Amino acid sequence: MNNRPRDLADRMARRRDRDEKILRETFVLPLVEARLKAREIIKRFPEGGYMTIVENWRQLPDGHIEFTMCHLRLPD
């Protein structure tokens, strides 16, 4: 198994809660694009209905932001 940051980010992007109700998505983007993406997801899954949060947010050495958004899955 690879342990590069990108591999970890890819695995985390596919991670789901055991009951499959919570979806976590991990992104690596430049700062401005990361802020826009987080806002887009929060707007699409408003907290009142879908409990959307920024679970992790960190700046990488190259200046990109790695962050994980967590929200309830949309109803079928």
C-alpha distance (Angstrom), angle and dihedral (degrees) to the residues before:
residue distance angle dihedral
M1 . . .
N2 3.80 . .
N3 3.78 119.5 .
R4 3.79 100.6 -164.2
P5 3.82 115.2 131.7
R6 3.81 90.6 -114.6
D7 3.82 91.4 53.9
L8 3.78 90.8 49.7
A9 3.80 90.8 48.5
D10 3.81 90.7 50.3
R11 3.81 91.7 50.9
M12 3.79 91.6 47.2
A13 3.79 90.9 49.7
R14 3.79 89.0 60.7
R15 3.81 95.1 43.4
R16 3.78 116.4 117.2
D17 3.76 134.0 -177.9
R18 3.81 115.4 -97.5
D19 3.77 92.9 -109.4
E20 3.83 91.1 48.6
K21 3.81 90.8 -128.2
I22 3.80 95.5 107.9
L23 3.79 121.9 63.1
R24 3.80 122.6 -161.8
E25 3.79 120.5 -165.8
T26 3.81 122.7 -172.9
F27 3.80 122.4 -157.8
V28 3.81 135.7 -176.6
L29 3.81 111.3 -157.3
P30 3.80 141.2 143.6
L31 3.83 111.7 -84.5
V32 3.82 98.6 -99.8
E33 3.81 92.8 45.5
A34 3.83 91.0 45.7
R35 3.80 90.8 55.0
L36 3.80 91.4 48.3
K37 3.82 92.5 48.2
A38 3.81 92.9 49.1
R39 3.82 90.8 49.4
E40 3.81 91.0 47.7
I41 3.80 92.1 53.5
I42 3.80 93.1 45.1
K43 3.81 89.6 50.8
R44 3.83 91.8 47.8
F45 3.83 93.3 47.6
P46 3.83 105.3 33.3
E47 3.79 114.4 -157.2
G48 3.78 94.4 -121.5
G49 3.78 91.8 62.0
Y50 3.77 106.1 23.8
M51 3.85 110.3 19.3
T52 3.81 98.0 -123.6
I53 3.80 118.2 -173.4
V54 3.79 139.8 164.3
E55 3.78 98.3 -117.6
N56 3.83 98.2 -175.6
W57 3.81 133.5 9.2
R58 3.81 124.7 177.1
Q59 3.76 138.3 155.3
L60 3.81 115.7 -123.7
P61 3.82 122.8 -142.7
D62 3.83 90.5 -101.4
G63 3.82 91.0 56.9
H64 3.81 96.2 -105.2
I65 3.79 119.6 128.2
E66 3.80 121.3 -124.7
F67 3.79 111.9 -160.3
T68 3.78 140.1 162.5
M69 3.78 123.9 -143.9
C70 3.78 118.4 -158.0
H71 3.80 124.9 -164.0
L72 3.76 142.1 147.5
R73 3.76 114.2 -92.6
L74 3.79 117.0 -103.7
P75 3.79 115.0 -98.8
D76 3.80 113.6 -98.0
